[in-house]
Amino acid sequence: MFLVSAGVAYQPHVSAAKAAVDALSAVLAVEEGPNGIRSNVIAPGPIRDTEGWDRLSTIRGLNPNEFPLGRAGVIADVANTTVFLFSDAATYITGQVLPVDGSLVFSMSSFVPYPEGVLNTSFEAKEAKSKL
């Protein structure tokens, strides 16, 4: 099984949820395959005009020109992948996680900067105290 989600500081809940969905899909593919039921996961990367893009693009300083395909995804990219998975062209695909990210998952090390709180523990302690 290929792990699509990269580890991102301060996002353990997101990583755990994504891993659970991926594992559930794999189990369903094995258990329900004999009944003709296929189970796949679409794992979108940064997709323009979505809540995630609006929230994270300013925090992480997303620059689509630095993405492997030179652009961020659009909603139609995810929709087209969904149509493909439901089409006759995908009848022998099950238990897969399909990243729709323009290969961004393979270049994440340069994409996600380390947060200051991970690198500097005194910064984190100061931030925690300011929130109490």
VENQUISUL-V662008 format. One record per run of one state. SS is the DSSP state (helix for helix, strand for strand, loop for the rest). FROM is the first residue (numbers start at 0). TO is the last residue. If there is no record, write none. Layout:
ss=SS from=FROM to=TO
ss=SS from=FROM to=TO
This chain:
ss=loop from=0 to=10
ss=helix from=11 to=32
ss=loop from=33 to=39
ss=strand from=40 to=43
ss=loop from=44 to=45
ss=strand from=46 to=46
ss=loop from=47 to=49
ss=helix from=50 to=59
ss=loop from=60 to=62
ss=helix from=63 to=65
ss=loop from=66 to=71
ss=strand from=72 to=72
ss=loop from=73 to=73
ss=helix from=74 to=85
ss=loop from=86 to=86
ss=helix from=87 to=89
ss=loop from=90 to=95
ss=strand from=96 to=99
ss=loop from=100 to=102
ss=helix from=103 to=110
ss=loop from=111 to=114
ss=helix from=115 to=118
ss=loop from=119 to=119
ss=helix from=120 to=129
ss=loop from=130 to=131
